[in-house]
Amino acid sequence: MKKVLRILNRFNIGGPTHNATYLTKFLSPEYETKLIGGKKLESEAAFEYLLKENKLDYLIIENMNRALNPIKDLKAFFEIRNIIKDFKPDIVHTHASKSGALGRLAAISMRVPIILHTFHGHVFHSYFGKLKTYLYIVIERYLAKKSSTIIAISNLQKDELSKDFNICSAEKISVIPLGFDLDKFQINVIEERQLFRNEFLLNDDDVAIGIIGRLTPIKNHDLFIKSIHLALSKIENSIKVFIIGDGEDKTKLLELSQELNLSISTLDIKNKNALIHFTSWRSDMSKVYAGLDIVALTSLNEGTPVTLIEAQAANKPVVSTNVGGVRDVVQEGKTGLLSDSGDLDAFSENLIKLIENKDLRKSMGAVGYKNVSSKFSYKRLVTDVKSLYNELINEHT
């Protein structure tokens, strides 16, 4: 049995944790996996329950945090190095930036035969200033040279990595899209929709609009709130808005909503009649998607947006900025409406189209599950990764 050490930034809500869970569980028994990850942010919802539901063992590296910290990062490097020494993996597979750097450096120092890294998005624009961004690019170029293979989660990302940022040659990049358990969004839909709408006292004709994700600058929730404000002056339909998630921008977003005279409700100050509900993180996402009518995304940069995949799996139309891998997920005009990043008027107009046209919402939602169910299945993910592992192992024997 071959051994895999799988390293994540942290076990928070998102594609990396989903994929680590399914790969760890379903690559067994052919591959034995040791799963480790860093410490999550306080503002993030723990996604460790997914690992526990699937009866997976995992280890938290307390010193591996999202922020740069030379002392903690060095300690995390040596912790990972010691794990490699004890576990003796045939493969080290890292996911996302911090774990990708520390994990690959440790694997290189211990001469692990096969080293892979999956880019779940990247930080090469819209995150940092020019100098810091350039530093990250230089580091990633070095690490790519020392890696057996780089995995991109979309063809668009492969082109960005190889052509736009010259991280490595296209030949060194394998494209393996994310994989999820999407069938759960097709179960008990009517009952779950009613439960969600009863919880927030929604009427049958209220159009429920949701945006899901970290409340952080890269997600650009400002645009979403401003688009709601703009739409209100142009629509006749009654709407309710749900901001699902938490993060460092929460206070700023609450203040923006109040400045625009948009009534709000939070976990601390409940107002069932409010326009905008800040719900924080929720674990009952199948119920949330069932209760919504439209799912939005306003990010400045995305890899493969999990929320848009899940929304379509739940047969909900989406409104999104056209960034990163969004176009690989959404069929424009068929499952959702896209606009340029930062274009408030265009985003708001797309939102209005779906708010005012129930038939359009239904027609777009109806084809959503078909669009994502096979492309983003965890079964396909496991098959793709197993094939790549087998190929690399054969090359090293």
N, C-alpha and C positions, 0 to 999 in steps of 0.2 A: 504493500500500500504506500503510495506517495503522500508526502506531507506538504500542506500549504499553510503558510502564515499569512493571514488576511488582516490588514491594518487599515482602520478608518480614522478620520479626524475625530469623530465623536458619534455616539449613538443617538442622533437627534432625528426629527421627522424629515424625511427626504429620500431621494433615490439611493444614496450609498447604503443606508441601513437596510432598506428593502432588499437590495441586491445582495448584500453580505449575508442576510438571513437565508435567502433562497439558495444561494450558492453553497453556503456552509451545510445546509440541511440536505440538499439534493445531489451534491457531488459525492456524498458519502454513499456507499462504502469505498468506492474506487479511490477517493481522496480523503485523507484525514485532515481536518482543518482546525487550526487554533485561531481564535478570533479575538483581536484586541482593538481598543479604541481609546481616544482621549476623553478628557472631561468636558461635558457639555456646558454651555453658557447657562447662567441662572435664568435668563429670560426665555430659554428654549424648553419645549416640552420634551421630557424623556421619552424615547421610543424603545426603551429596553423591554417593555411589555411584549413587543413583537418577538423579541428573542426568547423571552420566557414562554410565550405561547407555543413556540416551536421547539421548546425544551433544548435550547442551545446554551452551552457554556461560553462565557466571554470574560475578558479581563479589562479593567479600566486602568489606563496609564495616567495617573493623576497629574503628572508634570507636563503632559502633552495638551496644551491649551491652544485655542484659536489665535490669540494674540502672540506676537513675537516677544519672547522673553529668553535672552541668551542663557541664563542660568538654568531655568526650567527646561528649555529645549535641549541643553547638553545632558541634563539628568535623564530626560526622556530617551535621548539617543542611546545612552548606555543601558537603560532599562530594556529597550528593544534589542540591543546587541546581546544582552545576557539571555533574553528569551530565545533568540536565534541559536545561541550557543547550546542551550539546554534542549530545545525542541528539534534542532537540526532539520529544518525544512528543505525540501527539494525546490520549492517555489515560494517566493515572497511576492505577494500581490497587494499593492497599496491603492487606496482610493482617496482622491482629492488632495489638496495642496500640502497642508502641514504634515500629514501622515506620509504623503508621497515623498517629501524631502527627507524627513527623519528616518522613515522606514527603508528607503532605498539606500541612503548613506550607510545605515547599519548593515544592510544586506551586502552592499559592496565591500565594506570593511571585513565582513565575515566570509566573503567569497561564496555566497549562495549561487548555485549554478544558473537558476532562472529567476529573473526579476521583471515583474510587470507593473505597470501603473495605469490606472483608469482615470482619465480626466472627466470629472462630473462638473462640467462647466470649467471656467478658468478665470483668473484674476488679471488678465492682460489688458483690460480696459474697463473704465467706469468705477473701479474700486479705489485706486491709489493715484498719487501724482506720477509724473513722468519718470523721475529718478528711481523711485521705489518699484514702479512697474518694470523698468529696464532691468533692475537687479533681479527681479523674479524671473524674467525671461532668460537672462544669462544662466541662472541656477538651473532652470528647467532644461535648457539646452545641454548642459553638462550631464544632468541626471538621465536625460534621454539617451545620450551616448552610452551610458553604462547599463541601460535597461535592455532586456531581451526583446521586448515588444512594448509599444505604447497602445493603449486602447482608447479610442474615441467613441462617444455614445451616439454620434450621428455623422453623416457624410459632410455636413456643413462644418462641424467641429474639426473633422479631419483636414478639411481645406484650410481652416483658420490656423491650425497648428502647423501644418506643413508649408503653406504658402504665405500667409499673412505674418506669422510670427517666427517662422523658420526654426521651430523647436526640434524637428527632425525631418527626415525625408518621408514622403508619403508611403514608400515601400515598408517602412518600419511600423506603420500604424494599421491596426486592425479595427474595423468598425463593428462594435457589438452594442446595439441599443439596450436601454434599460429593460427590466422585466418585472412585472407585478402580478399579484393575484387580483384580477379585475372582475372575476365572476361575482364577487361579493356585492358589487354595486348593482347587480341585477336581481337580487333576492329581497323579498318582502318590501318592495318599493312603495306600494300604496300605504302600507301600515307605517313605514318609517317616515314617509312624507307627512302623514297626518300627525305623528308624534312631534316632529320638528315644528310644524306650523302651529300646533296647539301650544307648544312651549312658549312661543313668542306671540301668541294671540293674533296670528295672521288670518285675514279673511281669504276666501277662495280667490278673489280677484286681485289680491295684493301680489305684485310682481317682486319676488325676492331675489336680490342681487348679492352675490358673495365674492369676496377676494380672500385668498387663503395663503398664508406664508409669514415669514419673519417680518416684523415691523422694523425695517432697516433701510438705509438710504438707497441701496441698490434695487430694492423692490419698488421704490418710487410711489408709495401710497398717496403722496400729495396729489399726483395726477388723478388718481381714482376719486378722491374726495372732491376735488375741483370739478371733475366731470359730472359727478352727481349733482353738485350745486348748479352747474350750467344746464343740465338736463331738466331739472325741476321747473325751470321757467318755460319749458317747451313741451311738456307732456301733460296728458290728462289722466293717465293711469296712476293708481296708487302704488307706491313702491316702498319696500323696506330693504335696508342695506345691512350687510353683515361683514364685519372685518374680523377674520378668524386667524388668530396668531398673537404673538407678543414680541417685544424687542425694544431696543433703545429709542426708537422713534415714537413710542406710544404717547408720551406726554405732548410732543410736538403735534401729533396728529389729532389728539383731543383738542388742543388749542386751536388748530386750524379749523376743525369742525365748528367750534364755538364762534370763531371769528366770522364764519360764513353763515351763522345763525341756523346751523343744522343740529337738531336735537339729538342727544346721545344717551346711550345707556352702557354701563360697564358692570363688571362683577361687583364692584363696591357701591356704585350708585345705580340701582336698577330703575329703569323707566320703560315699561312694556309698550308705551305709546311712542317711544323715540323713533326717529327716522333711522339713525345709525346705531347698530349694536356692536360694541367691541366685546367679543365673546372670550378673548384669550384663546389658548389652545384647547382643542377638544379631541377626545379619542374615538368618538362615535361618528366618524366621517361618512360612513355610508348613509347614516340618517341625515347628516347635514346636506350632502349632495342631493338626496332625495327631496329635501324640503326646498331647495333653491330652484330658481327658474333660469338664472343666468350666472355664469362664473366668469370673473374678470381677472386679468393679469396686466400689470403696468410696468414691469421690470425694465431696467436699463440694460441688463445683461442676463442671459439665461443659458444654461446648458440644454438639458431636456427637461422642460417644466412638468413636474409630476402632477401638479394640480390640474393642468389642462388635459393630461392623459386620464386622470381619474374622473374629471368632469364629463368627458366624452363617454367613458365607460358607464357613467350613470345617465347617459343620454341627455346631457345638458349642453346647450349652445354656449360658445365662449366668445368673449371680446378681449382682445389682447394687443399689446404692442408687438411689432414685428421685429423681434430681437433674437439673437442666438439661434437655438434650435427650435424655436416656436413653429416655423414653417414646416419642419420635419414632422411635427405632431398634429398640426391643425390643417385641414383642407380649407383654404380660404374660400369663402362664399358658400361652402357646403356644410362644414361643421362649426364655423366661426367667422368672425370679422376681425381683420387686422388693420392696424394703422402704424405710422412711423412713431418711433420713440419720442416722447415729449410733445407730440401734436395733440394738444388739448381739444381743439375743435373737432378733429377727425375722430378721436377716441370717443368723445361725447356723442357725436352723430351716430356712430356705430352702436353705442349703447342705446340711444333713443330708438333706433330701428328695431332692435330686439324687444325693448320695453313695449313699444306700441303695436307690434305685430305678433300676435299669439301663434298664428299659423307658421310664421317664419321660425319662431322658437321651436315649434314642434317638428318641423321638417328638418331643421339642422340637428336637433337633438336625436331624431330618429336614426340617423346614420352614424352617430358618434361611436357607439359600441363596436360596430363593424369596422370602423376606421382604426381603432386602437387594439382590439382584442387579440389579434394574432401577432401584430408587430411588436407589442409590448408585453407579451406573456412571459411569466417567469420560466415556463417550460422551455421556451425558445432560448431564453437567456442561458439556462443551465446547459443546454445542448451546445450552444455556440462556444461557451467558455471551456467546456470539457474537450471539445474538438481542438481548441487552441492549445490547451495544456498538453494534450496527447501529442500534438504536432511538435511542440517545443521539447518535450521529454524525449521523443524519438530522435530529434536532432542532437541531443546531448548524450545519447547512448551509443 
